[in-house]
Amino acid sequence: MTDTTTSKDDEKRSKSSYSETSPRGGWRQVDSEIWALNTEPRTGLQRVSHTLRGVAAIFTHPFSAFILGVMAISWSVTGTILAAYYIGGVRFFGPVFLGLWASIIIIGILVIEKLGYGRNFEGWDFPLRKTIALPLAFGLVLAVLYLILLLGNRLR
């Protein structure tokens, strides 16, 4: 009987002391010193690490990921346009541009396959005809553009 009375007394004491120290009833008070900023000046590597953390915070923000993605896409498109113009000039710009994009796509597919990520796309169940028809149509468009270019120069 004394065991149950002592445990009940302990519960009453712990509940009463808990609610007495807390201004809002159920919450314990927190020492405000844990939120205080460190006032010691940074030196050496601490400055470098603080600066790098600030720069990294820019790139880890969700909105910055969107901005960086848009910039990467726009620069890659602009880069291929400039490369096609540099390689083919005005005369062969179209075929060279299509050829660059075809090679980028083919290299991307080969890298995906060689790295073993191709199995992630096995469940897509694309028919083989549609899979082969897309590169063939792309090549056909490239051939037609080249034919138009050659015939256009011959008929002048």
trRosetta pair geometry for C-beta under 8 A, 3 or more apart (Angstrom, degrees):
i j d omega theta_ij theta_ji phi_ij phi_ji
1 4 6.2 -56 -155 36 38 104
1 5 6.4 30 152 -13 69 109
2 5 5.7 -57 -144 42 36 108
2 6 6.0 34 159 -20 70 107
3 6 6.1 -57 -145 37 27 106
3 7 6.4 22 158 -16 63 108
4 7 5.9 -55 -144 38 31 108
4 8 6.3 31 156 -18 65 107
5 8 5.7 -54 -145 39 32 110
5 9 6.2 34 154 -20 65 106
6 9 5.5 -53 -146 37 33 113
6 10 6.3 38 153 -22 65 103
7 10 5.5 -48 -147 34 34 114
7 11 6.5 37 152 -20 63 102
8 11 5.6 -50 -149 34 34 113
8 12 6.5 34 152 -19 65 104
9 12 5.7 -53 -148 36 33 111
9 13 6.3 32 154 -18 66 107
10 13 5.8 -56 -146 38 30 110
10 14 6.2 25 157 -16 66 108
11 14 5.9 -56 -143 39 29 106
11 15 6.1 25 159 -15 65 110
12 15 5.9 -58 -145 41 27 108
12 16 6.0 21 160 -15 65 112
13 16 6.0 -58 -141 40 26 106
13 17 6.1 20 162 -14 65 110
14 17 6.1 -55 -139 41 27 105
14 18 6.0 31 157 -24 62 112
15 18 5.7 -57 -144 36 27 113
15 19 6.3 14 164 -8 65 109
16 19 6.3 -60 -143 42 28 100
16 20 6.1 29 158 -23 64 112
17 20 5.7 -55 -141 36 30 113
17 21 6.5 21 163 -14 64 108
18 21 6.6 -64 -150 36 24 100
18 22 6.4 6 159 -7 61 119
18 28 7.2 -66 -155 -85 84 92
19 22 5.9 -65 -139 45 33 105
19 25 6.1 -7 -138 -150 93 50
19 26 7.8 -12 -103 -77 83 39
21 28 6.9 14 103 -138 113 73
21 29 6.3 -107 150 3 94 110
22 25 6.0 -60 110 66 119 9
22 26 6.7 -134 136 59 159 10
22 27 5.4 153 -155 74 125 51
22 28 5.7 -81 -87 -98 109 34
22 29 6.4 -167 -108 -34 59 77
23 29 7.2 70 0 -78 92 103
24 27 4.9 15 67 34 114 110
30 34 7.0 -73 165 33 102 127
31 34 5.7 95 86 -14 91 97
32 35 5.9 -54 -170 35 60 108
32 36 7.3 79 137 -43 73 91
33 36 5.3 -32 -156 0 49 121
42 46 3.9 -144 -158 114 94 114
42 47 4.7 138 124 -69 117 69
42 50 5.8 -41 -136 -9 169 145
43 46 5.8 52 51 37 44 116
43 47 6.7 -27 -162 -23 8 104
44 47 6.5 151 71 18 16 98
44 48 7.3 -43 146 0 47 104
45 48 5.3 -54 -147 40 43 113
45 49 5.9 41 156 -19 74 105
46 49 5.9 -53 -141 40 28 107
46 50 6.2 31 156 -21 63 108
47 50 5.8 -57 -147 36 28 111
47 51 6.3 26 155 -17 64 107
48 51 5.8 -57 -150 37 30 110
48 52 6.2 26 155 -15 66 109
49 52 5.7 -54 -142 40 32 110
49 53 6.2 37 156 -22 65 104
50 53 5.8 -53 -148 34 29 112
50 54 6.6 31 152 -19 61 104
51 54 5.7 -54 -154 34 33 113
51 55 6.5 29 151 -15 66 105
52 55 5.6 -52 -146 38 36 110
52 56 6.1 36 154 -19 67 107
53 56 5.6 -54 -142 40 31 111
53 57 6.3 40 154 -29 63 102
54 57 5.7 -49 -150 26 30 115
54 58 7.3 38 150 -24 58 95
55 58 5.9 -46 -165 20 38 114
55 59 7.3 21 148 -5 65 104
56 59 5.9 -63 -155 43 41 104
56 60 6.0 29 153 -16 74 114
57 60 5.9 -62 -137 42 32 105
57 61 6.8 51 160 -42 63 93
58 61 6.5 -45 -163 4 28 112
58 64 5.8 147 162 -114 61 165
59 64 5.8 -132 -125 122 28 137
59 65 7.7 81 179 -74 58 68
59 68 7.0 47 -138 -50 82 152
60 64 7.4 34 47 61 20 126
60 65 7.9 15 -151 -52 24 102
61 64 4.3 81 65 5 95 109
61 65 7.3 -158 89 -13 51 80
62 65 5.8 -49 -156 24 36 114
62 66 7.2 35 150 -15 63 100
63 66 5.7 -50 -160 32 42 113
63 67 6.5 39 146 -17 69 105
64 67 5.3 -51 -145 40 41 113
64 68 6.0 41 155 -19 70 105
65 68 5.8 -52 -141 40 29 109
65 69 6.3 33 155 -22 62 107
66 69 5.8 -56 -150 35 28 113
66 70 6.5 26 155 -16 64 105
67 70 5.9 -55 -149 37 30 109
67 71 6.3 29 153 -17 64 108
68 71 5.6 -54 -145 39 32 112
68 72 6.2 35 155 -23 65 105
69 72 5.7 -52 -146 33 30 111
69 73 6.4 26 157 -15 64 105
70 73 5.9 -56 -148 38 31 108
70 74 6.2 24 157 -15 66 110
71 74 5.9 -58 -142 41 29 107
71 75 6.0 24 161 -15 66 110
72 75 6.0 -58 -143 41 26 106
72 76 6.2 24 158 -19 63 109
73 76 5.9 -57 -146 36 28 108
73 77 6.4 25 157 -15 64 106
74 77 5.9 -54 -147 38 31 108
74 78 6.1 28 155 -15 65 110
75 78 5.6 -54 -139 43 33 111
75 79 5.8 39 157 -25 66 108
76 79 5.5 -50 -142 36 29 115
76 80 6.5 27 158 -16 63 103
77 80 6.1 -56 -149 36 30 105
77 81 6.5 30 152 -19 64 106
78 81 5.7 -55 -149 36 33 113
78 82 6.3 29 155 -15 66 107
79 82 5.8 -56 -145 40 30 108
79 83 6.1 29 156 -19 65 108
80 83 5.5 -51 -139 40 33 112
80 84 6.1 36 158 -21 66 105
80 97 6.8 98 146 -144 97 76
80 100 5.1 164 -157 124 103 138
80 101 6.5 77 177 -68 152 79
80 104 7.3 -54 -100 -35 137 148
81 84 5.9 -55 -147 36 27 109
81 85 6.4 24 154 -16 62 108
81 97 6.8 18 -112 -119 53 118
82 85 5.7 -56 -147 39 31 110
82 86 6.2 32 154 -20 66 108
83 86 5.6 -54 -144 37 31 112
83 87 6.1 22 159 -13 67 109
83 100 6.2 128 97 -118 119 155
84 87 6.0 -57 -139 42 28 104
84 88 5.7 -18 176 23 67 114
84 93 5.6 85 138 -157 103 66
84 96 4.4 151 -151 108 83 102
84 97 3.8 38 -139 -78 165 73
84 100 5.5 -114 -74 -1 99 141
85 88 6.9 -69 -120 58 19 79
85 89 6.9 53 -173 -114 54 18
85 90 7.7 25 -144 -69 83 49
85 93 5.7 12 -96 -118 62 108
86 89 8.0 3 -174 -64 10 52
87 92 7.7 -81 113 96 79 114
87 96 5.0 178 90 -165 113 145
87 100 7.9 146 33 -62 147 119
88 91 6.7 -131 162 74 83 67
88 92 3.2 -119 -164 93 108 92
88 93 5.0 174 94 -77 120 35
88 94 7.9 -123 123 32 157 40
88 95 6.7 165 -127 67 154 82
88 96 3.3 -156 -34 -9 135 146
88 97 7.5 -94 29 -27 143 71
89 92 6.2 60 52 35 77 81
89 93 6.7 -101 96 -55 32 83
90 93 6.0 -24 -143 -26 25 119
91 149 7.2 103 175 -160 77 124
92 95 5.4 -57 -168 52 80 106
92 96 5.1 78 132 -24 94 109
92 149 7.3 72 -99 -162 63 163
93 96 6.1 -70 -146 44 22 107
93 97 5.9 24 160 -23 65 112
94 97 5.8 -57 -144 34 24 110
94 98 6.4 17 161 -11 63 107
94 145 5.0 -127 123 179 129 142
94 149 7.7 -172 54 -60 120 127
95 98 5.9 -57 -145 41 31 107
95 99 6.0 33 155 -21 65 110
95 142 5.8 94 -134 -159 80 84
95 145 5.5 -180 -70 104 84 119
95 146 5.1 67 -92 -74 141 91
95 149 7.1 -74 -24 -7 125 152
96 99 5.5 -56 -145 40 31 115
96 100 6.3 36 154 -23 65 102
97 100 5.8 -50 -149 31 29 111
97 101 6.6 22 155 -11 62 105
98 101 5.9 -57 -148 41 32 107
98 102 6.1 35 153 -21 66 107
98 138 7.1 177 -177 -178 109 89
98 141 6.8 -148 -145 104 154 105
98 142 4.9 -167 112 -95 140 98
98 145 7.1 131 6 37 149 153
99 102 5.6 -52 -143 36 31 112
99 103 6.3 28 158 -17 65 105
99 142 6.7 100 -64 -137 76 138
100 103 5.9 -58 -148 38 29 107
100 104 6.3 30 153 -21 65 106
101 104 5.5 -50 -144 35 34 113
101 105 6.3 33 156 -18 65 104
102 105 5.9 -56 -150 37 30 109
102 106 6.2 26 155 -16 66 109
102 135 7.5 100 -146 -139 106 87
102 138 5.9 149 -99 145 112 134
102 139 7.6 89 -125 -74 152 71
102 142 7.3 -28 -34 -57 147 147
103 106 5.7 -54 -141 40 33 110
103 107 6.0 32 159 -18 67 107
104 107 6.0 -56 -144 39 26 108
104 108 6.3 30 154 -21 62 108
105 108 5.7 -56 -149 35 29 114
105 109 6.5 27 155 -17 64 104
106 109 5.8 -53 -149 36 32 109
106 110 6.3 30 154 -17 65 107
106 135 7.9 75 -81 -117 100 129
107 110 5.7 -55 -146 39 32 111
107 111 6.3 34 155 -21 66 105
108 111 5.8 -54 -147 35 29 110
108 112 6.4 30 155 -18 64 106
109 112 5.7 -54 -149 36 32 112
109 113 6.3 29 154 -17 65 107
110 113 5.7 -56 -146 39 31 110
110 114 6.0 24 159 -15 68 110
111 114 5.9 -57 -138 41 28 105
111 115 6.1 21 163 -14 65 112
112 115 6.3 -62 -143 40 23 105
112 117 5.0 -82 -163 73 75 107
112 118 5.6 112 131 -69 88 74
112 121 7.9 37 152 -3 134 132
113 117 7.8 -88 -71 58 19 67
113 118 4.3 38 -112 -55 60 135
116 119 6.7 -15 174 6 67 107
117 120 5.3 -22 -179 9 72 120
117 121 7.9 58 138 -9 73 96
118 121 6.0 -64 -166 38 49 104
118 122 7.4 74 139 -51 70 85
119 122 5.4 -17 -157 -17 50 121
121 124 5.1 -18 -176 -6 73 124
126 130 5.7 -112 179 77 99 115
126 131 5.1 108 120 -60 124 104
127 130 5.0 85 67 10 89 101
127 131 7.0 -160 95 -7 45 91
128 131 5.4 -59 -146 39 36 114
128 132 6.1 24 160 -11 71 109
129 132 6.3 -62 -145 43 25 100
129 133 5.8 31 156 -30 64 114
130 133 5.5 -51 -135 33 30 116
130 134 6.8 38 164 -28 61 98
131 134 6.7 -51 -162 18 25 108
132 135 6.7 -62 -163 43 42 99
132 136 6.1 35 149 -16 73 117
133 136 5.6 -65 -145 45 33 112
133 137 5.9 35 158 -23 71 107
134 137 5.9 -52 -143 35 27 109
134 138 6.4 29 155 -19 61 106
135 138 5.3 -53 -146 37 36 116
135 139 6.3 36 155 -18 67 104
136 139 5.7 -53 -147 39 32 110
136 140 6.2 37 151 -23 64 105
137 140 5.4 -50 -145 34 33 116
137 141 6.5 36 154 -19 64 101
138 141 5.9 -52 -152 33 30 110
138 142 6.5 31 149 -17 62 107
139 142 5.4 -54 -148 38 35 115
139 143 6.2 35 153 -20 68 105
140 143 5.6 -52 -145 37 31 111
140 144 6.3 32 155 -19 65 105
141 144 5.7 -52 -145 36 31 111
141 145 6.4 31 155 -18 64 105
142 145 5.9 -55 -149 36 29 110
142 146 6.4 26 153 -16 63 108
143 146 5.7 -57 -147 39 32 111
143 147 6.2 34 153 -21 66 107
144 147 5.6 -53 -145 37 31 113
144 148 6.3 34 155 -20 65 103
145 148 5.7 -51 -147 35 31 112
145 149 6.4 34 152 -21 62 106
146 149 5.5 -53 -151 35 33 116
146 150 6.4 29 153 -16 66 105
147 150 5.8 -55 -145 38 32 107
147 151 6.0 22 160 -10 68 110
148 151 6.0 -58 -138 45 27 104
148 152 5.8 34 159 -27 63 111
149 152 5.8 -54 -143 32 23 114
149 153 6.8 18 158 -13 58 106
150 153 6.2 -62 -157 36 29 106
150 154 6.5 23 151 -17 65 111
151 154 5.5 -57 -143 38 37 111
151 155 6.0 27 162 -17 71 111
152 155 6.3 -58 -139 37 25 104
152 156 7.3 41 157 -40 56 98
153 156 6.3 -41 -159 4 33 116
